[in-house]
Amino acid sequence: MKSLFEYTPRQIVKELDEYIIGQDEAKRAVAIALRNRWRRQQVEDPIRDEILPNNILMMGPTGVGKTEIARRLAKLAGAPFVKVEASKFTEVGYVGKDVEGIIRDLVDAAVAMVRSERTEEVSEIAELKVEERLLDLLLPPPSSSKSSSPKNLNDLLSGIAQQVEENGDDDDDEEDDEIDEGIEAEKAAIASERYARSREKMRERLRSGKLEKFTVELRVPEKTGGMMQVIGPIGIEEMGINLQELFGGMMPQKRKKRKVTIDEARSLLLGEEIDRLLDMDAIIAEAIDRAEQVGIVFLDEIDKIAAVEPGNGPDVSREGVQRDILPVVEGTRVTTKYGPVNSDHVLFVAAGAFHVARPSDLIPELQGRFPIRVELDPLDEKDFVKILTQPRNSLVKQYTALISAENVELTFDKAAIREIARFAATVNDRTENIGARRLHTVMTRLLDEWLFKIPNKRIKKIEVTKAMVQETLSDLVEDDDLSRYIL
């Protein structure tokens, strides 16, 4: 996959087209925003710090691709990404979650991302180290004090004794000592050679997988109580601080002996070796920098915190959460368990259906922090046909792969796909419009019986035709109580 620095806006849109149908305006907006992040990094200080991201507000009904655009954008850029629902913070100040937890979650995602990348880099070295440790468990190195003379030394020792006798040096203690040392050295050399040969044979068996079920005794860390939460005025419980990590030096980790298979031992030892090879300080430093410079936050359901009419009750907390979110979007310094993190250059992509509220119902300060606004189009029957067939992860491809796991071939003809799209569009028109998510409802209903029947030796192929779709889904449209089919 290309890095962020290799994508032009046109290429970004092209990549998004592989997964998301339509919504060209939204794709264009996020592509420019992503490229601007690279452009900013090419600018020299001090003006670089003054260039702030143009946050985006996406407006459109549910199921049209708002979340998918943000998620695919973050994956494309290799950027830390978190999705949060603004409605979770509705009661902030009372029983709600601290809004600064958004940035803490972003940093956690960044640390996990960088750690995964570094783990992949050292995995080969770690696997070699694990192999050596497993060989030590299976074939412990011989102790020099307990080593015995190999049988093939008998002739050698007899020859040495005969030579000593012929030379008439039996009475010379120094020469006797030299002979004894020579004999021990020969013993050690031969024992070492035999051990090396045996170890290589054991290595071959280990690599071939013949020893996976063989059990060995391993010292493993004892499990502890895990996370300890502290309730405090600064929201330390939101920071996810693990007291055992803080006081790890004062509380050494205890270990116990346990019998495990080679397969289990490999997994346990691999984790230990990777931890030894990783530089967590460097990982955290890079993760914080990545979160600050290229992090993306998708703030969903922002319309739910817009106060439609000022007054008492929930509207007060809605405006309150907007004011709490505002500093995080504007740029603030958030304390995390990895250290302070600035949110000045984090890209925020907000989204909402705005069926009842409007963007103008947000407080003016928050509106100003989302200067780029794009409206996503509702999906129709033609869009559904494309969604079912064109994306790399289309539902047709997903179900075909699922059913192939049972050694059954699943096929759809073009007329059947058009009919599935028609049923999805019809149900959306007659009930709540949930966009492309309706296709999940229709496909589940259509293939429910087959998914239940297989595996079955008599079923080798399933052909989905227009007639089959009509027969199976006709009651979905005719039933007045369509809500029971909404997943």
N, C-alpha and C positions, 0 to 999 in steps of 0.2 A: 504493500500500500504506500502511496505517496505521502510525504509529510505535508504539513500545513503550508510550508514555504513553496511548494511546487504546484499548488492549485491556483488557477486564475478564476475570476468570478464565473466565466462561462463553463469551465470544467467543474466547478462546484455545483452549478445548476444541473449539469449533465449527470453527475453522480447522484444527485437527489432525485432526478427523473427515473433512476433505476428502481426506486422504492415508493415514490409518491406520485400519484396521478394528478395533473392539473396544478392549480395554485401557483401559477408562474410569477405573480407579483410578490408573493411571500418568499418564494425561492430566490428571486432576484435580490430582495432586501437582505436576507440572511447571508447570501453570497458576498454582497458588498461589505456587510459588517464583518464577516470573517476575514476577507482580504485586507480590510483596513487594519486589522490587528497585526498582520504581517508588515504592512506599510508603516505603521507606527514604530515597530521595532527597528526599522531602517533609519529612523530619524534620530539625530544626535541630541544629547542632553544640551540645555535644560528643557527645550520645548517638548521633548518626547513625553515628559510627565504631565504636560498640560493638555495633551490630546486625549480626550475621554471618549469611551465607546458610545456610539449612538444606539441606545437601547430600543428594542422593538416591541410594539404592542400589536398582537395579532387578534383580529376580531372575526368570529365566524361560529356557526353552529357546531355542536359536538360531532365528532367522527369524520371531520373533513381533512385532518392531517396536521393540526397545529402541533401536537406533542411529537408526532413522528418527524416533522421537519426539524425541530430543535434537537431531538435525540440523534438523528442521522447526521446533523451538522456537527455535533460534538464528537461523534465517533469518527467522522471524516477528518476532523482536525486533530484527533488524538488529544482532545482537551478534557480536563475534569468536568463532569457534568452532574448536576443534581436536579431533580424535579420535585417541586414542593407545591402544595395546594394552599393558596392564600386563606381559604376558609378555615384551615387548622389554627390560624392565629386570631380568629374572630374574638375569642374571649381573652386575649392576651391582657395581662394585668390582673386577671382574676384567677383563672385556672389554665390559661393557654400556654403554649410553648413559646419560649423566648425567640424572637425573630432573628437574633444573632446566630441561632442554631443553624440557619441557612448556610452561613459561611463556614461554620464548623463542619457541617456535612460535606461541603464542597472540598474542604481540606482533607477530610477523611478519604473522600473519593480520589483525590490527587495522590495521597500517600499510597493507597492501594494500587493505583495505576502505575506509579513509578516503581514500587516494590515488585510488582508483577514483571515489569520490563527488566529490572536488574536480576530477578530470579531466573529469567530465561537466559540471561547472559552467562550466569555462573552455573547453570544447571549441569552442563557437561562435566565441569570440574568436580562439582558436588557428587555426581553419580560415580565418578572414578574413585573418589574418597570413600564413598559408601561401599563400593565393591571391595576395597581393601579391608575395611572394617568387618564386612561380612566374612571374608576369608580368614581374618584373625579369629572370628568366633567359631567358624567351622574347623579350622586347622591352626590352633594356637602355635606360635613360634616355639621351638624347643628351647628349654632352659639349659644353659651351658653346664650348670652344676649337676643336672640330672641326666645329661646325655649319655647314652651307652654306646659302646663300640659297635659299629656295623659289622655284619658277618664277613663282608668282603675285605675286612682289614686283617683277617687271620694270617693270610699268606704274607702280607706286608710286614706284620709284626715278627713273624718267624724269620723272615729274611733279615730284618734289622738285628735281631738277637744273634743270628749266625755270624753276621758281619762283625758284631761286637766281640764275639768269642774268638774269631780268627785274628782280630787285631790285638787281642790280649789286653784290652783296656778295662777289664772287669773291676779293677781296683781303683780306677780313676773316678772319683765322685763327680767331678765337674762334667766329665764327658757323659756319665750316666744321667745327670740332670738335663744335659742338652738333648740326649736321646729321648728322655721322657717328654720333654717339651715338644720335640719334633713329632713324637707319636700323638700327643694330645692335639697338636695343630693339624695333623693329618686326619685325626678323628673328626675334629670340628669342621674341617673343609669338606670332608665326604658327607657328614651329617647335613651340612648346609646345602650341599648340592642335591642330596636326596629330598630335603624339605622343599627346595625350590621347584624340583620336578613335580612333587606331589601337589604343591600349591597351584602350579600351572594347570595340572589336570583338574583340580577342584574348580579353578577359574572357568575352564571350558564347560564343566557341568553346570556351574552357576549361571553362566551366560546363556546356555541352552534351555534354561528353565526347568531342569530336572530336579532341582532342590527346593522349589518354591514351597512345598508343604513340609519340608524338614524343619523341626523346631530347634531353637537356640535360646539360651538364657541371656536376657538383655536388661540392663539397668535403665529404667524409664522414669521420667519425672512424675511425681505424685500429683494427682489432680487436687486443686484447691477450691475454695468457695467461689472464686470468680470475682465479678465486679462488686465493689462496695460503693454504695451511693451515700453522698453526704448532702443533707438539705441545708442550704446556706442562702444568705441574702443576695449573693452575686450570681446565683444560678449555676453553682458548681456541678449540680447533677446534670445540667444540660451539656456541660463540657465533656462528660463521659470519662472523668478521671478515674483511673484504676489505681487504688492506693497500693496494691501489691507491686505495680510497676514503679511507683514513686519510691517505695522503700525496699525495692528488690535487693539492693546492696546489703541492707541490714537483715533481710530475711532470705538467706540462701535457699535455693530450690532443693527440696528433698527428692531423693530417688529411691526406687525400690526395684528388686529383682522380679522379672516376669518372664515366663516362657511364651515365646511368640514364634510364628512361622517366619520363614525367610522373607516371604512376601510382606508381612506386617513389619518385620524388622527393617526392611529396605525403606518403607514409607517413613517410619519413625526416624531412622538415621538420616534420611535425605533432608528432612526438615531441620535437624540439628546442624548438618553441614552447610545448608544454605544460610541459616542464621549466622553461622561463623564467618561466612564469606561476604555477607552483605554489610555495608557500612550504613547503618541506619541514620547517622547524623547527616551524611551526604544525601541520602534518600529524602529525608524530611526537608532539608534545605531546598532541594530541587522541586519537591512537591509544593512547598509554599510558594516558590517563585512561579511555578506553572499555574497554580490556583489564582494567584494575583494577576498574572499577565494574560492568560488565555482561558481562564475558567468561565464556564457558562452556567447560568442559573435559569431554569425554566419555571416561571411563576404562574401556575395555572389557576383558573377560577378567580382571577382578579376582579371580575365583575361582581362576585359574591360579597366583596367588602366595600362596594360602592354604595354610598348612602343615597337612596332614591329621594327620600324626603327627610329633611332634618327633623329631629325630635328625640323623644326619650326611647328607652328600650334598646334593642339590638343595634340601632343606628349609631348610638354613641360608641359602642365597641368597634363598629365597622370603621368609623372615622379614626378611632384610636389606633387600630392596627395599621391603617394607612400611615399615620404619623410615626408609628414605630418602624415600619418598613422603609420609610423615606430615607433615614440616615444610612441604612445599609445600601440602598440603591445609589444615593448620592456619593457615597464613599466614606467609610469609617474604619477605625482600627478595632478589630475584634480579637478578644483573647481566646485562644484555643489551647488544647493540651500540648500542641506542638510549638506554641509561641504565638506572638501577635501577628495578625494577618490583615493587610489592607484590602478593602473591597473597591478601591477607586476605579480600577480598570477591569473589573469583572463585567462580562456582558450579560445583561438581564433581558430575557425574552419573556414578556408577559402575554397571557392569552385569556380570552373569555368569550362566552357566547353573546353576552350583552343583549339578551332577549328583553329584559325588563330595564336594567340600568343602561346608561350610556357612558362612554369614556369621560364625558364632561361632568359626570356625577362624582368622579374621583376628585380629591382635593387638588387645587391648582399646582401645588408644588410637585406632587407625584405625577400629574399629567406632563409637566415640563421635563420630567426625567425619562419619558418615552417619546422622543421626537419623531421616530419612524413608526408610522401606523399603516398596517395593511389589512385589507378585508378579504377573507377567504370565501370562496364561492361554495354554495351548497352543491351536493353531488346529485347527479341525475342518473337515469338508466344507462346512458352511454358511458358515463364515468365508471359505473359498476362493472360493465363488461371489460373495460380496460384494467380495472383493479383486480379482477378475477384472473387475468391472463398475463399482463405485461410485467409487473414488478418481479424482482428476483425471489421475493418471499410471498408470492401470491397464494391465496387460499387454495386454489386448485393444485398448485405445486406442493403445498404443505400436506394436504390430505392424500395426494398421490404417494408422497414419501411415507406417511404414516401407515397407510394400508399395505405398501410394499414390504413393510417389516413383517407382515404375516404371509409373505410370498403370494400376494394377490395383486393383480394388475388392475388399476383404476383408470378409466378413460372417460373423457367428457367430449361430446361432439359440440360444434359451434352453436347449434340451435339450442342445446341444453343450457349452455352458458348464458345465452341471451335471455332464455326463459328465467333462469335464476336471478339475473339482474332485474328483470321486469317484476318478479315477485317481491324482491327487496325494495324496489322503488315504490311499489304499490302499498306495501305495509308501512313504509315510512310516511307516505302521504296520508294514510288513514289513521295512523297513531302518532306517537311522538317520533320526530325525525331524529334518529341517532346516527345518521350518516352511514359510513362504511361498516360500522359495527353491526349493522343489520345483516350484512352478509354472513357474519358468524352465526347469527340466529338461523338464517335460511339454510346454510350448509349443514349445520348440526342437525336440523330437522330432516333434511333430505337424506343424509347418510346414517341416521340414527340406527335404523334396522340392520343395515349391513355391518356397522361397527359392533353391533351386539352379536351378530351371527358368527362372524369370523373370530378365530380360525375354524375353518370347516374344509375337510379334504375335498368336498365336492365343489367348493367355490374357488376357482382359479382366476376369474376375471369378472370385473364389474363394469358394465357399460352404462354410463349415465346419458340418457336420451331426453329429448324434449317431452315425450309422452310420459316418461318416468317422473320427470320434474312436476308436470301438471298433476299427475295422479297423487303424488306424495304431498304436494304443497297446496292443493286446492282448498283444503279445509283451513289452511293458515289465513287465507284471505276472506273466506266466507264466514268464519267464526266472528261473531260480534265482539267477544271478549278477547281481543288480540293481545291484550296486555300480558296474558299468561304465557305468550311465546317470546316475550322480550327478555333476553338474557342479560 
